Amino acid sequence: MERDLLPGRGEGKFLPLVEQFYTLQGEGYHTGKAAYFIRIGGCDIGCRWCDSKMSWSPGIHKLVPVEEIVKSVLATPAKAVVVTGGEPSLYNLDPLCDALKEHKIETFIETSGAYPLTGTWDWICLSPKRNMHPTPEIYARANELKVIIYEDEDMDWAEQCAERIGKDCLRYLQPEWSRYSVNIGKIVEYAKNHPEWMVSLQSHKFMRIP
């Protein structure tokens, strides 16, 4: 996708908003931390196991001014915002991050890294996908590598990605929710045999919160 062809014309002043909510981070390094989630529409990666397929088409979601989104954030006690999708790297996120930083809000992003990343980030969670590889530069910027394990081949993919990350980047293996019972045992054993990896669970689904 070309940014200039997306809703908002690539300027980032308006974003196709799928949903926004204040909750606890459920995955990865920041599990259990209160955060405000902003889900942006638009994704052309097409993971068959995606749990937010409603976000794939950007055109069906209302274009919302960044100022309005930030106002909703400030109406909560949130000190951190997680931008997710869809694939948020499709958009120019400079205006959103700039507005959040004016209010000293921490900015986190969850991205496949498929497109060059804009914005200013306190934490970058790279969740790479086999069917559309990340851009080379995102590996060095990632604070956290979180690989979703759906089938056994994803373990090999995780190691391929780990070869490219920085030395301080944290490594997580996360069972895809619909195959949790199939894969969790294998993931646990893998982490025990490869202690550089940790296990991430979708704890929000166990807690039954957004």
Backbone as CSV, one residue per row, in Angstrom:
resi,resn,N_x,N_y,N_z,CA_x,CA_y,CA_z,C_x,C_y,C_z
1,MET,0.834,-1.191,0.000,0.000,0.000,0.000,0.876,1.252,0.000
2,GLU,0.410,2.289,-0.684,1.091,3.581,-0.655,0.405,4.483,0.365
3,ARG,1.180,5.101,1.231,0.590,5.951,2.266,-0.305,7.030,1.675
4,ASP,0.106,7.607,0.556,-0.658,8.712,-0.021,-2.016,8.266,-0.566
5,LEU,-2.202,6.968,-0.744,-3.471,6.462,-1.256,-4.413,6.023,-0.137
6,LEU,-3.920,6.040,1.090,-4.727,5.618,2.226,-5.629,6.751,2.703
7,PRO,-6.686,6.434,3.451,-7.513,7.490,4.029,-6.654,8.438,4.859
8,GLY,-6.879,9.728,4.704,-6.069,10.711,5.397,-4.906,11.213,4.567
9,ARG,-4.735,10.663,3.369,-3.755,11.126,2.385,-2.322,11.111,2.907
10,GLY,-2.038,10.252,3.867,-0.677,10.098,4.324,-0.177,11.199,5.228
11,GLU,-1.007,12.167,5.544,-0.560,13.288,6.371,-0.573,12.954,7.858
12,GLY,-1.398,12.016,8.247,-1.453,11.608,9.638,-2.282,12.497,10.541
13,LYS,-2.937,13.507,9.983,-3.768,14.391,10.807,-5.121,13.759,11.124
14,PHE,-5.527,12.820,10.268,-6.735,12.040,10.472,-6.342,10.568,10.353
15,LEU,-6.920,9.718,11.195,-6.608,8.292,11.155,-7.903,7.485,11.131
16,PRO,-7.949,6.382,10.347,-9.131,5.521,10.343,-9.176,4.715,11.643
17,LEU,-10.008,5.145,12.549,-10.032,4.581,13.897,-10.978,3.383,13.953
18,VAL,-10.444,2.224,14.295,-11.259,1.021,14.467,-11.892,1.022,15.848
19,GLU,-11.057,1.241,16.855,-11.538,1.281,18.233,-10.467,1.906,19.113
20,GLN,-10.890,2.355,20.286,-9.968,2.886,21.281,-10.540,2.570,22.648
21,PHE,-9.665,2.216,23.587,-10.138,1.823,24.905,-8.983,1.834,25.893
22,TYR,-9.335,2.008,27.155,-8.368,2.015,28.253,-8.459,0.681,28.969
23,THR,-7.327,-0.012,29.101,-7.336,-1.355,29.675,-5.955,-1.666,30.231
24,LEU,-5.654,-2.942,30.394,-4.318,-3.387,30.768,-3.655,-4.036,29.565
25,GLN,-2.366,-3.766,29.398,-1.619,-4.456,28.343,-1.606,-5.946,28.667
26,GLY,-1.924,-6.749,27.662,-2.064,-8.184,27.912,-0.911,-9.036,27.460
27,GLU,0.029,-8.475,26.684,1.062,-9.297,26.065,2.447,-8.683,26.245
28,GLY,3.457,-9.546,26.157,4.833,-9.074,26.072,5.357,-8.407,27.329
29,TYR,6.352,-7.566,27.149,7.086,-6.967,28.258,6.203,-6.159,29.200
30,HIS,5.240,-5.431,28.658,4.424,-4.530,29.477,3.143,-5.175,30.002
31,THR,3.088,-6.498,30.001,1.898,-7.192,30.500,1.505,-6.686,31.888
32,GLY,0.229,-6.366,32.035,-0.302,-5.911,33.313,-0.275,-4.417,33.508
33,LYS,0.365,-3.688,32.583,0.462,-2.237,32.713,-0.764,-1.565,32.101
34,ALA,-1.320,-0.602,32.814,-2.461,0.141,32.284,-2.028,0.948,31.066
35,ALA,-2.835,0.919,30.024,-2.509,1.647,28.799,-3.775,1.913,28.007
36,TYR,-3.723,2.967,27.220,-4.827,3.322,26.333,-4.486,2.780,24.943
37,PHE,-5.383,1.987,24.377,-5.136,1.353,23.085,-5.831,2.122,21.959
38,ILE,-5.092,2.353,20.896,-5.624,2.984,19.685,-5.401,2.006,18.541
39,ARG,-6.487,1.455,18.006,-6.384,0.508,16.898,-6.722,1.221,15.587
40,ILE,-5.778,1.207,14.663,-5.923,1.900,13.385,-6.255,0.891,12.291
41,GLY,-7.173,1.261,11.398,-7.595,0.371,10.327,-6.636,0.368,9.150
42,GLY,-6.522,-0.786,8.520,-5.679,-0.934,7.345,-4.589,-1.962,7.552
43,CYS,-4.642,-3.061,6.785,-3.591,-4.072,6.849,-3.668,-4.921,5.588
44,ASP,-2.524,-5.108,4.942,-2.503,-5.945,3.732,-1.635,-7.187,3.917
45,ILE,-1.384,-7.567,5.180,-0.560,-8.746,5.452,-1.399,-10.012,5.408
46,GLY,-2.592,-9.959,6.002,-3.570,-11.032,5.835,-3.251,-12.328,6.549
47,CYS,-2.830,-12.258,7.816,-2.584,-13.476,8.583,-3.896,-14.238,8.769
48,ARG,-3.904,-15.524,8.445,-5.162,-16.286,8.495,-5.704,-16.405,9.911
49,TRP,-4.829,-16.300,10.914,-5.252,-16.438,12.299,-5.529,-15.097,12.983
50,CYS,-5.495,-14.014,12.232,-5.659,-12.675,12.802,-6.942,-12.582,13.630
51,ASP,-6.819,-11.996,14.839,-8.001,-11.852,15.706,-8.630,-10.467,15.602
52,SER,-8.168,-9.670,14.635,-8.775,-8.346,14.428,-8.967,-8.077,12.935
53,LYS,-9.567,-9.037,12.254,-9.759,-8.912,10.804,-10.657,-7.738,10.439
54,MET,-11.447,-7.274,11.399,-12.298,-6.114,11.125,-11.457,-4.878,10.849
55,SER,-10.171,-4.934,11.159,-9.307,-3.770,10.957,-8.630,-3.758,9.595
56,TRP,-8.794,-4.814,8.808,-8.009,-4.929,7.569,-8.323,-3.822,6.558
57,SER,-9.590,-3.514,6.381,-9.982,-2.525,5.378,-10.037,-1.132,5.993
58,PRO,-9.157,-0.225,5.565,-9.168,1.106,6.179,-10.384,1.933,5.801
59,GLY,-10.966,1.654,4.648,-12.041,2.495,4.136,-13.347,2.395,4.890
60,ILE,-13.527,1.358,5.708,-14.805,1.176,6.398,-14.821,1.854,7.773
61,HIS,-13.687,2.443,8.147,-13.587,3.036,9.476,-13.557,4.563,9.381
62,LYS,-14.209,5.195,10.322,-14.323,6.647,10.317,-12.962,7.311,10.483
63,LEU,-12.723,8.336,9.657,-11.510,9.140,9.815,-11.708,10.088,10.991
64,VAL,-10.829,9.968,11.973,-10.955,10.754,13.194,-9.743,11.674,13.331
65,PRO,-9.959,12.954,13.635,-8.823,13.860,13.822,-7.945,13.412,14.990
66,VAL,-6.649,13.557,14.823,-5.716,13.189,15.881,-6.055,13.910,17.178
67,GLU,-6.448,15.182,17.080,-6.770,15.948,18.279,-7.915,15.312,19.069
68,GLU,-8.883,14.759,18.336,-10.026,14.115,18.998,-9.590,12.827,19.689
69,ILE,-8.701,12.074,19.037,-8.190,10.836,19.640,-7.439,11.146,20.928
70,VAL,-6.570,12.149,20.876,-5.780,12.509,22.049,-6.679,13.009,23.174
71,LYS,-7.732,13.728,22.830,-8.679,14.194,23.846,-9.298,13.016,24.588
72,SER,-9.599,11.941,23.860,-10.157,10.746,24.494,-9.141,10.097,25.430
73,VAL,-7.872,10.099,25.021,-6.819,9.566,25.890,-6.760,10.354,27.196
74,LEU,-6.782,11.672,27.085,-6.629,12.536,28.256,-7.823,12.481,29.197
75,ALA,-8.926,11.926,28.716,-10.105,11.776,29.578,-9.962,10.598,30.538
76,THR,-8.874,9.836,30.393,-8.591,8.690,31.261,-7.324,8.978,32.067
77,PRO,-6.995,8.140,33.042,-5.745,8.325,33.798,-4.515,7.787,33.053
78,ALA,-4.661,7.387,31.796,-3.592,6.707,31.075,-2.305,7.526,31.026
79,LYS,-1.190,6.846,31.276,0.139,7.436,31.146,0.894,6.857,29.954
80,ALA,0.285,5.855,29.311,0.905,5.215,28.151,-0.168,4.896,27.120
81,VAL,0.213,4.996,25.858,-0.670,4.673,24.742,-0.016,3.591,23.901
82,VAL,-0.800,2.585,23.529,-0.345,1.543,22.612,-1.065,1.743,21.286
83,VAL,-0.298,1.942,20.220,-0.864,2.075,18.875,-0.714,0.732,18.181
84,THR,-1.838,0.209,17.684,-1.829,-1.106,17.076,-2.750,-1.089,15.863
85,GLY,-2.998,-2.242,15.274,-3.816,-2.274,14.075,-4.593,-3.566,13.959
86,GLY,-4.843,-3.919,12.698,-4.262,-3.428,11.480,-2.740,-3.395,11.529
87,GLU,-2.205,-2.603,10.605,-0.759,-2.375,10.560,-0.487,-0.880,10.644
88,PRO,-0.151,-0.394,11.841,-0.012,1.052,12.022,1.136,1.688,11.246
89,SER,2.119,0.895,10.829,3.237,1.488,10.086,2.826,1.962,8.694
90,LEU,1.597,1.659,8.290,1.089,2.184,7.022,0.901,3.700,7.060
91,TYR,0.791,4.252,8.268,0.395,5.658,8.406,1.535,6.530,8.915
92,ASN,1.411,7.818,8.619,2.307,8.816,9.194,1.832,9.076,10.625
93,LEU,2.598,8.607,11.581,2.187,8.703,12.980,2.886,9.836,13.717
94,ASP,3.585,10.695,12.980,4.242,11.849,13.612,3.248,12.759,14.328
95,PRO,2.131,13.161,13.688,1.200,14.059,14.383,0.622,13.459,15.662
96,LEU,0.293,12.178,15.635,-0.261,11.529,16.816,0.767,11.505,17.947
97,CYS,1.979,11.075,17.633,3.011,10.997,18.671,3.360,12.379,19.203
98,ASP,3.456,13.347,18.315,3.788,14.707,18.759,2.739,15.229,19.748
99,ALA,1.467,14.972,19.433,0.383,15.444,20.302,0.404,14.727,21.648
100,LEU,0.692,13.439,21.646,0.760,12.688,22.898,1.948,13.136,23.741
101,LYS,3.069,13.387,23.088,4.275,13.797,23.810,4.100,15.176,24.467
102,GLU,3.274,16.000,23.881,2.984,17.302,24.498,2.386,17.138,25.885
103,HIS,1.746,15.996,26.100,1.108,15.715,27.392,1.891,14.676,28.194
104,LYS,3.139,14.447,27.779,4.040,13.521,28.487,3.470,12.108,28.583
105,ILE,2.779,11.699,27.531,2.250,10.339,27.441,3.304,9.440,26.783
106,GLU,3.586,8.295,27.399,4.492,7.329,26.778,3.827,6.731,25.540
107,THR,4.625,6.464,24.521,4.099,5.935,23.264,4.716,4.573,22.973
108,PHE,3.841,3.591,22.824,4.244,2.225,22.486,3.579,1.860,21.152
109,ILE,4.241,1.020,20.371,3.637,0.561,19.119,3.820,-0.939,18.961
110,GLU,2.790,-1.567,18.398,2.833,-2.983,18.020,2.776,-3.025,16.501
111,THR,3.836,-3.524,15.872,3.920,-3.480,14.415,4.597,-4.710,13.847
112,SER,4.190,-5.076,12.649,4.885,-6.138,11.921,6.171,-5.620,11.304
113,GLY,6.306,-4.290,11.250,7.493,-3.696,10.650,7.516,-3.763,9.139
114,ALA,6.364,-4.018,8.524,6.328,-4.211,7.077,6.591,-2.930,6.294
115,TYR,6.386,-1.771,6.939,6.591,-0.492,6.271,7.480,0.399,7.144
116,PRO,8.154,1.375,6.546,9.000,2.278,7.344,8.189,2.949,8.443
117,LEU,8.777,2.983,9.625,8.057,3.467,10.799,8.252,4.960,10.999
118,THR,7.152,5.647,11.254,7.187,7.063,11.609,6.802,7.205,13.075
119,GLY,6.896,8.406,13.608,6.520,8.642,14.991,7.701,8.539,15.937
120,THR,7.459,8.959,17.171,8.452,8.907,18.239,7.972,7.909,19.278
121,TRP,8.797,6.890,19.566,8.326,5.764,20.360,9.219,5.488,21.560
122,ASP,8.560,5.251,22.700,9.274,4.822,23.897,9.492,3.313,23.901
123,TRP,8.644,2.602,23.166,8.782,1.137,23.115,8.240,0.643,21.774
124,ILE,9.055,-0.136,21.082,8.651,-0.712,19.796,8.606,-2.223,19.941
125,CYS,7.411,-2.781,19.816,7.231,-4.228,19.796,7.128,-4.668,18.337
126,LEU,8.125,-5.401,17.888,8.145,-5.927,16.524,7.569,-7.333,16.539
127,SER,6.466,-7.516,15.814,5.850,-8.833,15.691,5.852,-9.217,14.216
128,PRO,6.968,-9.753,13.733,7.157,-9.986,12.298,6.311,-11.133,11.771
129,LYS,5.905,-11.009,10.511,5.077,-12.021,9.881,5.798,-12.637,8.682
130,ARG,5.641,-13.935,8.524,6.357,-14.659,7.467,5.891,-14.261,6.077
131,ASN,4.633,-13.858,5.943,4.100,-13.568,4.613,4.338,-12.132,4.158
132,MET,4.952,-11.300,5.003,5.399,-9.969,4.570,6.489,-9.526,5.538
133,HIS,7.722,-9.706,5.134,8.845,-9.518,6.041,9.029,-8.056,6.440
134,PRO,9.587,-7.836,7.629,9.839,-6.458,8.088,10.878,-5.751,7.224
135,THR,10.861,-4.434,7.265,11.913,-3.655,6.628,13.208,-3.888,7.402
136,PRO,14.359,-3.847,6.746,15.620,-4.146,7.438,15.900,-3.246,8.632
137,GLU,15.502,-1.972,8.548,15.891,-1.031,9.602,15.119,-1.216,10.909
138,ILE,13.963,-1.871,10.881,13.159,-1.979,12.096,13.796,-2.911,13.116
139,TYR,14.572,-3.878,12.670,15.167,-4.838,13.604,16.042,-4.141,14.643
140,ALA,16.845,-3.193,14.206,17.761,-2.509,15.124,17.017,-1.590,16.083
141,ARG,15.816,-1.158,15.716,15.051,-0.218,16.549,14.172,-0.923,17.572
142,ALA,13.876,-2.188,17.344,12.911,-2.901,18.184,13.427,-3.073,19.613
143,ASN,12.551,-2.817,20.572,12.841,-3.109,21.973,12.435,-4.521,22.349
144,GLU,11.502,-5.046,21.568,10.901,-6.341,21.886,10.573,-7.054,20.577
145,LEU,10.993,-8.309,20.471,10.640,-9.164,19.342,9.622,-10.175,19.851
146,LYS,8.410,-10.119,19.312,7.342,-11.013,19.758,6.830,-11.786,18.543
147,VAL,7.135,-13.079,18.510,6.770,-13.904,17.360,5.586,-14.779,17.733
148,ILE,4.535,-14.704,16.919,3.333,-15.512,17.142,3.578,-16.911,16.588
149,ILE,3.329,-17.914,17.437,3.559,-19.297,17.034,2.218,-19.959,16.723
150,TYR,2.014,-20.207,15.437,0.802,-20.881,14.972,1.116,-22.326,14.587
151,GLU,2.254,-22.510,13.913,2.695,-23.832,13.497,4.193,-23.956,13.755
152,ASP,4.713,-25.175,13.652,6.096,-25.427,14.027,7.091,-24.575,13.245
153,GLU,6.788,-24.273,11.990,7.693,-23.482,11.169,7.929,-22.080,11.733
154,ASP,6.999,-21.625,12.561,7.150,-20.294,13.148,8.316,-20.224,14.130
155,MET,8.711,-21.359,14.691,9.891,-21.386,15.560,11.136,-21.034,14.754
156,ASP,11.251,-21.612,13.560,12.395,-21.298,12.695,12.377,-19.823,12.300
157,TRP,11.184,-19.316,12.010,11.039,-17.902,11.651,11.479,-17.012,12.808
158,ALA,11.127,-17.395,14.021,11.533,-16.625,15.189,13.054,-16.531,15.282
159,GLU,13.731,-17.624,15.041,15.191,-17.613,15.121,15.805,-16.792,13.987
160,GLN,15.197,-16.856,12.809,15.696,-16.039,11.696,15.615,-14.552,12.051
161,CYS,14.509,-14.162,12.662,14.349,-12.759,13.042,15.301,-12.380,14.168
162,ALA,15.509,-13.297,15.113,16.367,-13.017,16.258,17.811,-12.762,15.835
163,GLU,18.208,-13.300,14.702,19.565,-13.076,14.205,19.795,-11.624,13.797
164,ARG,18.713,-10.862,13.640,18.824,-9.515,13.097,18.556,-8.414,14.112
165,ILE,18.093,-8.774,15.284,17.748,-7.754,16.280,18.986,-7.279,17.037
166,GLY,18.850,-6.149,17.756,19.924,-5.640,18.592,20.138,-6.504,19.824
167,LYS,21.272,-6.361,20.456,21.627,-7.231,21.578,20.733,-7.010,22.797
168,ASP,20.118,-5.849,22.930,19.272,-5.565,24.086,17.788,-5.824,23.832
169,CYS,17.457,-6.255,22.645,16.051,-6.524,22.308,15.583,-7.797,23.012
170,LEU,14.433,-7.716,23.675,13.864,-8.870,24.367,13.175,-9.792,23.374
171,ARG,13.183,-11.082,23.660,12.625,-12.078,22.743,11.465,-12.815,23.398
172,TYR,10.338,-12.844,22.693,9.156,-13.533,23.202,8.566,-14.451,22.134
173,LEU,8.127,-15.615,22.590,7.319,-16.524,21.771,5.909,-16.505,22.341
174,GLN,4.931,-16.323,21.470,3.541,-16.223,21.946,2.650,-17.190,21.184
175,PRO,1.979,-18.103,21.879,1.079,-19.027,21.184,-0.120,-18.289,20.602
176,GLU,-0.423,-18.585,19.356,-1.631,-18.023,18.736,-2.836,-18.586,19.477
177,TRP,-3.787,-17.718,19.799,-4.838,-18.053,20.754,-5.647,-19.282,20.363
178,SER,-6.000,-19.412,19.093,-6.862,-20.526,18.684,-6.148,-21.871,18.748
179,ARG,-4.809,-21.840,18.835,-4.030,-23.075,18.917,-3.200,-23.115,20.209
180,TYR,-3.711,-22.415,21.203,-2.987,-22.341,22.478,-2.696,-23.731,23.049
181,SER,-3.713,-24.566,23.158,-3.535,-25.880,23.785,-2.620,-26.780,22.967
182,VAL,-2.583,-26.567,21.662,-1.725,-27.376,20.786,-0.261,-26.994,20.950
183,ASN,-0.013,-25.693,21.115,1.362,-25.200,21.027,2.023,-24.833,22.350
184,ILE,1.262,-24.612,23.400,1.879,-24.070,24.619,2.942,-25.003,25.191
185,GLY,2.703,-26.286,25.172,3.690,-27.227,25.699,5.004,-27.171,24.932
186,LYS,4.910,-27.117,23.602,6.118,-27.039,22.772,6.866,-25.723,22.994
187,ILE,6.108,-24.654,23.178,6.737,-23.349,23.389,7.459,-23.311,24.734
188,VAL,6.818,-23.865,25.745,7.454,-23.910,27.069,8.766,-24.690,27.007
189,GLU,8.740,-25.840,26.370,9.966,-26.650,26.269,11.039,-25.926,25.462
190,TYR,10.615,-25.234,24.426,11.585,-24.500,23.606,12.252,-23.401,24.431
191,ALA,11.458,-22.685,25.212,12.014,-21.612,26.042,12.946,-22.167,27.115
192,LYS,12.630,-23.345,27.635,13.512,-23.962,28.625,14.843,-24.368,28.001
193,ASN,14.793,-24.814,26.763,16.016,-25.240,26.075,16.754,-24.092,25.410
194,HIS,16.082,-22.955,25.245,16.675,-21.757,24.639,16.323,-20.571,25.535
195,PRO,17.018,-20.434,26.673,16.607,-19.460,27.705,16.741,-18.004,27.309
196,GLU,17.255,-17.744,26.122,17.240,-16.359,25.637,15.830,-15.929,25.248
197,TRP,14.921,-16.891,25.106,13.524,-16.620,24.783,12.667,-16.655,26.042
198,MET,11.640,-15.811,26.071,10.618,-15.849,27.106,9.270,-16.148,26.446
199,VAL,8.290,-16.510,27.270,6.951,-16.820,26.757,6.020,-15.650,27.058
200,SER,5.304,-15.204,26.043,4.267,-14.190,26.193,2.914,-14.862,26.018
201,LEU,2.000,-14.566,26.917,0.633,-15.072,26.820,-0.331,-13.914,26.623
202,GLN,-1.441,-14.175,25.978,-2.470,-13.152,25.826,-3.306,-13.127,27.111
203,SER,-2.704,-12.541,28.143,-3.320,-12.586,29.470,-4.664,-11.864,29.511
204,HIS,-4.861,-10.883,28.628,-6.143,-10.177,28.617,-7.289,-11.111,28.240
205,LYS,-6.981,-12.145,27.459,-8.040,-13.086,27.091,-8.368,-14.001,28.262
206,PHE,-7.371,-14.354,29.052,-7.653,-15.106,30.262,-8.437,-14.270,31.261
207,MET,-8.122,-12.967,31.325,-8.820,-12.064,32.242,-10.175,-11.609,31.708
208,ARG,-10.418,-11.873,30.414,-11.663,-11.479,29.748,-11.880,-9.968,29.795
209,ILE,-10.802,-9.264,29.434,-10.870,-7.818,29.310,-10.466,-7.458,27.883
210,PRO,-10.761,-6.247,27.405,-10.398,-5.872,26.030,-8.891,-5.949,25.803
